Amino acid sequence: RHFCKPDVTRQQFEAGWGQGIDADLETFFVGCKAREIEEFYAAHLLDFAEHITVTEDALSTLQAVRALEIPCAVITNTPTGLARDILAWAGLICMASAPLRC
């Protein structure tokens, strides 16, 4: 609605989950610029935080890896700032051994 595009159905959303912003531009936001979409996602993703699921053993697994002194990193196609926000919200950002890079 923000970009005056048709509503995305649940089926379309599920089919496109994780596809990245370039594919989102082709599928949902034709005519928009990637930067616009990135900024919108960054500003509004956590508005829907109740729909984010953190694997229940994520923290304990990362703590065990850290206790073994095994370096840990995050690799994602999510824009860096947004990934940091999600990891901070989930209480996992402190578990990475290296700076987050996407």
C-alpha positions as a Markdown table, in Angstrom:
| # | Residue | x | y | z |
|---|---|---|---|---|
| 1 | Arg | 0.0 | 0.0 | 0.0 |
| 2 | His | 2.8 | 2.4 | 0.8 |
| 3 | Phe | 4.1 | 2.1 | -2.7 |
| 4 | Cys | 0.6 | 2.1 | -4.3 |
| 5 | Lys | 1.0 | -1.5 | -5.4 |
| 6 | Pro | -1.5 | -4.3 | -5.1 |
| 7 | Asp | -1.7 | -6.1 | -1.8 |
| 8 | Val | 0.5 | -9.1 | -1.5 |
| 9 | Thr | -1.4 | -12.3 | -0.7 |
| 10 | Arg | -0.2 | -14.8 | 1.9 |
| 11 | Gln | 0.6 | -17.3 | -0.9 |
| 12 | Gln | 2.6 | -14.7 | -2.8 |
| 13 | Phe | 4.4 | -13.7 | 0.4 |
| 14 | Glu | 5.3 | -17.3 | 1.2 |
| 15 | Ala | 6.4 | -18.1 | -2.3 |
| 16 | Gly | 8.7 | -15.0 | -2.3 |
| 17 | Trp | 10.1 | -15.4 | 1.2 |
| 18 | Gly | 13.9 | -15.0 | 1.3 |
| 19 | Gln | 14.2 | -14.2 | -2.4 |
| 20 | Gly | 16.0 | -10.9 | -1.8 |
| 21 | Ile | 15.2 | -7.3 | -2.7 |
| 22 | Asp | 16.1 | -7.6 | -6.4 |
| 23 | Ala | 13.5 | -10.3 | -6.8 |
| 24 | Asp | 11.0 | -8.3 | -4.6 |
| 25 | Leu | 11.5 | -5.4 | -7.0 |
| 26 | Glu | 10.5 | -7.6 | -10.0 |
| 27 | Thr | 7.7 | -9.4 | -8.2 |
| 28 | Phe | 6.0 | -6.9 | -5.9 |
| 29 | Phe | 7.5 | -3.4 | -6.5 |
| 30 | Val | 7.9 | -2.9 | -10.2 |
| 31 | Gly | 9.1 | 0.6 | -10.9 |
| 32 | Cys | 10.5 | 1.2 | -7.4 |
| 33 | Lys | 14.1 | 1.6 | -6.5 |
| 34 | Ala | 16.0 | -0.9 | -4.4 |
| 35 | Arg | 17.0 | 1.8 | -1.9 |
| 36 | Glu | 13.4 | 2.8 | -1.3 |
| 37 | Ile | 12.5 | -0.8 | -0.5 |
| 38 | Glu | 15.5 | -1.4 | 1.7 |
| 39 | Glu | 14.6 | 1.8 | 3.7 |
| 40 | Phe | 11.0 | 0.7 | 4.0 |
| 41 | Tyr | 11.9 | -2.7 | 5.2 |
| 42 | Ala | 14.4 | -1.3 | 7.7 |
| 43 | Ala | 11.9 | 1.2 | 9.1 |
| 44 | His | 9.0 | -1.3 | 9.3 |
| 45 | Leu | 10.1 | -4.9 | 9.7 |
| 46 | Leu | 10.1 | -4.9 | 13.5 |
| 47 | Asp | 6.5 | -3.5 | 13.3 |
| 48 | Phe | 5.7 | -7.2 | 12.6 |
| 49 | Ala | 8.1 | -8.7 | 15.1 |
| 50 | Glu | 5.4 | -10.9 | 16.6 |
| 51 | His | 5.6 | -12.9 | 13.4 |
| 52 | Ile | 9.4 | -13.5 | 13.7 |
| 53 | Thr | 10.3 | -16.9 | 15.1 |
| 54 | Val | 13.6 | -17.5 | 16.7 |
| 55 | Thr | 14.6 | -21.2 | 16.8 |
| 56 | Glu | 14.1 | -22.2 | 20.5 |
| 57 | Asp | 17.6 | -23.5 | 20.9 |
| 58 | Ala | 19.4 | -20.8 | 18.9 |
| 59 | Leu | 20.9 | -19.0 | 21.9 |
| 60 | Ser | 22.0 | -22.1 | 23.8 |
| 61 | Thr | 23.5 | -23.5 | 20.6 |
| 62 | Leu | 25.5 | -20.3 | 20.0 |
| 63 | Gln | 26.5 | -20.2 | 23.6 |
| 64 | Ala | 27.9 | -23.8 | 23.3 |
| 65 | Val | 29.8 | -22.9 | 20.1 |
| 66 | Arg | 31.2 | -19.8 | 21.9 |
| 67 | Ala | 32.2 | -21.9 | 24.9 |
| 68 | Leu | 34.2 | -24.1 | 22.6 |
| 69 | Glu | 35.9 | -21.0 | 21.2 |
| 70 | Ile | 34.7 | -21.7 | 17.7 |
| 71 | Pro | 34.3 | -18.4 | 15.8 |
| 72 | Cys | 30.7 | -17.7 | 14.8 |
| 73 | Ala | 29.5 | -15.4 | 12.0 |
| 74 | Val | 26.2 | -14.5 | 10.4 |
| 75 | Ile | 25.8 | -14.9 | 6.7 |
| 76 | Thr | 22.5 | -13.6 | 5.2 |
| 77 | Asn | 21.1 | -11.9 | 2.1 |
| 78 | Thr | 19.3 | -9.5 | 4.5 |
| 79 | Pro | 20.6 | -5.9 | 4.4 |
| 80 | Thr | 23.2 | -5.4 | 7.1 |
| 81 | Gly | 21.2 | -2.9 | 9.2 |
| 82 | Leu | 18.1 | -4.9 | 9.1 |
| 83 | Ala | 19.9 | -8.1 | 10.0 |
| 84 | Arg | 21.5 | -6.3 | 13.0 |
| 85 | Asp | 18.1 | -5.1 | 14.1 |
| 86 | Ile | 16.6 | -8.6 | 13.9 |
| 87 | Leu | 19.5 | -10.2 | 15.7 |
| 88 | Ala | 19.4 | -7.5 | 18.4 |
| 89 | Trp | 15.6 | -8.0 | 18.8 |
| 90 | Ala | 16.2 | -11.8 | 19.1 |
| 91 | Gly | 19.0 | -11.3 | 21.7 |
| 92 | Leu | 21.5 | -13.0 | 19.4 |
| 93 | Ile | 23.7 | -10.2 | 18.1 |
| 94 | Cys | 26.2 | -10.6 | 21.0 |
| 95 | Met | 26.9 | -14.1 | 19.9 |
| 96 | Ala | 28.7 | -13.3 | 16.7 |
| 97 | Ser | 32.5 | -13.3 | 16.8 |
| 98 | Ala | 33.0 | -11.0 | 13.8 |
| 99 | Pro | 31.2 | -7.9 | 12.6 |
| 100 | Leu | 28.1 | -8.5 | 10.7 |
| 101 | Arg | 28.5 | -8.2 | 7.0 |
| 102 | Cys | 25.9 | -8.9 | 4.3 |
